[in-house]
Amino acid sequence: MEDHLPQSVRVERRPVSERESRAANGPDWDRYADEYQATHGAFLGDAGFVWGPEGHTEDELAILGDVSDRDVLEVGSGAGQCSRWVRIHGGRGFGLDLSHRQLQHSRRLDGETGIGVPSVRGTATDLPFAGASFDIVFCSFGALQFVSDIDDALAEVRRVLRPGGRFAFSITHPTRWMFPDDPGEPGLTATQSYWDRTPYVEVDDASGVVSYVEHHRTLGDWVRLLARHHFVLADLVEPEWPEDHDRVWGGWSRTRGVLTPGTAIFVAHLAA
Ligand SMILES: C[S@@+](CC[C@H](N)C(=O)[O-])C[C@H]1O[C@@H](n2cnc3c(N)ncnc32)[C@H](O)[C@@H]1O
């Protein structure tokens, strides 16, 4: 859920199609990109790899394994910080994102760091790459929770991965959907059913147009999705809130983070 809710927007839970999700989220990320990068850019690092608001890095967690000499695709790459980290570590990192403005920030950081991440505008449900092009596909809070047709997205990841390839992604921990998206005490009381998969939707009050969407799947849904698309689940990492970390990001905070997980990182590989 977003940390930039304008006053003229109302929140609903209701079904939304893939077309509607994409039509909302692309322009939303275009509008939000400047503020997002200004607010979170230093925390992410221009060539840093952070898996979530708790601040755990790929250097710490080693989720992807050795990336050197590997073809690596980041889906929902934003300004390409993680893929830039991949490049520094000898991998051929490529980015894909729905938002034109996020990709402009990626180009800006390419210039500022001197580490270019070739990136393309596209959607997770229709990857513009030939089959078996990548050794690793990953998302760090990118794309997956914004997609309605999640089976299409997983089928696409499977198609572009080489046999045995790795797929890792971080998302808002599914249990968080039970709670109000509040970093303080109110965010610790369950008020919604964990099993209610109805999407979170922001609607522009004046026009009635859907302006932002997020989709919820339970932990069991993710396990079944991965199995259905021939992935073998190797790990589910639930990063703990670090001792020395006090940063608030949207609904993520120390108050909640020491009691309940905020991020889930799934680590899987394609059956060889
Ligand atoms: C929370 S950002 C994460 C980006 C980056 N990993 C970071 O930490 O800044 C989510 C990104 O997913 C992108 N996104 C949303 N829906 C998408 C879709 N259907 N396909 C590809 N990217 C999408 C957004 O444009 C945004 O840049």
The ligand as a Gaussian input file, in Angstrom:
#p B3LYP/6-31G(d) Opt

LIG

0 1
 C        7.920000      -0.408000      -5.108000
 S        8.614000      -0.152000      -6.728000
 C       10.000000      -1.219000      -6.615000
 C       11.089000      -0.808000      -7.569000
 C       12.476000      -1.044000      -7.033000
 N       12.739000      -2.428000      -6.786000
 C       12.648000      -0.235000      -5.769000
 O       12.887000      -0.832000      -4.707000
 O       12.535000       0.981000      -5.848000
 C        7.476000      -1.043000      -7.763000
 C        7.758000      -0.915000      -9.239000
 O        6.936000      -1.864000      -9.931000
 C        6.516000      -1.246000     -11.145000
 N        5.331000      -1.951000     -11.671000
 C        4.049000      -1.877000     -11.233000
 N        3.265000      -2.683000     -11.962000
 C        4.056000      -3.283000     -12.880000
 C        3.833000      -4.227000     -13.925000
 N        2.603000      -4.714000     -14.168000
 N        4.878000      -4.628000     -14.676000
 C        6.134000      -4.122000     -14.451000
 N        6.403000      -3.239000     -13.477000
 C        5.393000      -2.821000     -12.697000
 C        6.265000       0.196000     -10.763000
 O        6.254000       1.048000     -11.888000
 C        7.421000       0.469000      -9.797000
 O        8.534000       1.018000     -10.447000

